[in-house]
Amino acid sequence: AEYAPTFSVYIPENGYSVQSAFIEVSGIFSTEGDELSHITLRVNGQTGVQYAVKTSSTVNTPFSIIHQVSAGDLNISTPTDPTTNTFGVTVDDSGTGVTIVAAKITVTYYHAPVQ
């Protein structure tokens, strides 16, 4: 099942252009076997991207993933248009659990001031 919380990205200026966007996700995997554990991440209509993390059945395994988000898949909130995004997280292996400790989005953009 997909866990899909929502979040907002707010840019106060008009006339911006998004250059790049990334979500850094960190957490802990727990699994029943020594294997690769898989997690799929997506934002809004973006096709999900699967990531593999080497895990161990004897200890919980911390992880950190930097997931690139296409500017076209990101909804930007402006002063006149509040909007949200959906961050989809799916654990792809049975017997594997994941605890998301943190998720942080970084957006780089430029803005051309109105003259």
N, C-alpha and C positions, 0 to 999 in steps of 0.2 A: 504494500500500500504506500501511496505517496503522502508525505507530510508536506503541506503547502502553506506556510505562513505568508502574510503579505507585508510589504514594506514600501516606503515612499522615498523618492529621490527628489530633493527640492533644489532648484536653481533659481535664485532671485532675479537674475537679469533676463531681459528679453534679447533676442538676437544672438543666442549662444549656439555653439556647434560642439557636440560631444566628440572628443578625440579617442578616448578609450574608457572602458569600464571593466572592473574585475570584482568578484566577490571572493574574499578569503574566508574559508570555512575551516574551523578547527574543532576537534572533538576526540572521542575515544571509541574504538571498536572493541567489542567483546565477542568471542566466537567459540564454538565447540571444537574446532579442529585447527591444525596448523595448515594454513592455506592462504591464498589471496582472498581478501574480502573486497567486494565491489559496491560502489555507491554511485548513483546517477543523479546529476544536478542539472537543473534547467531554470530559466527565467522566462515567464510568460509563454509566448508561443515558440520559443527557441527549442530546437531539437535537443533532447537530453544528451549529455555527455557522460560516459561511464569512466570512473576512475578506479584503479586497483591499489589496494594497500596490503602489504605483507603483514599478516596477523599471526598470533600465537594463541594456542588454547591455554597456556599456563599464565599469561599476564594480559592485562588490558593494554591495547596498543594505541598510543596517541597518534593523531594524524593532523596534517594541515594541507589544504588543497587551495590553489588559486585558480578560480574558474573565470574564464573570459566571457564577457557579455557583449554581444553585438549592440551597437548604439540603436539599431532599428528595432531591437527586442526590448528596449528599456523605455518605460513610460516616465517622463519627467514632469514633476509638479511645478507649476509656475504660480505667481501670485493670483492669477485669474483662473487657473485650471488645476485644481487639486486632483491627483490621480494616484493609484497604487500599482504595485507590481506583485506577482506571485513567484515565490522562490520554491521550486519543487525539489524535494529530496526523497530518493527511493533507495532503500537498502536492497540489493539484488540477490542476496544469498540467504537461504533458510538457515537457521541456527546462528545467525550473526545479528548482533544488536549494535546500535550506534547511539552515542550521546553527543549531540551537537553542543559544544561549549560556547562557541561564538561564531557569528557570521558578520562580516564587515564589508561594505561596498565602498570602492574607491572609484570616483568618476573624474576624469580629466577633461576639461572643456576650455574653449576660448570664447570670448565675448567681444563683439564689435560695438562699442558705445554709439548710441544714436546721437548724431550731430544736430 
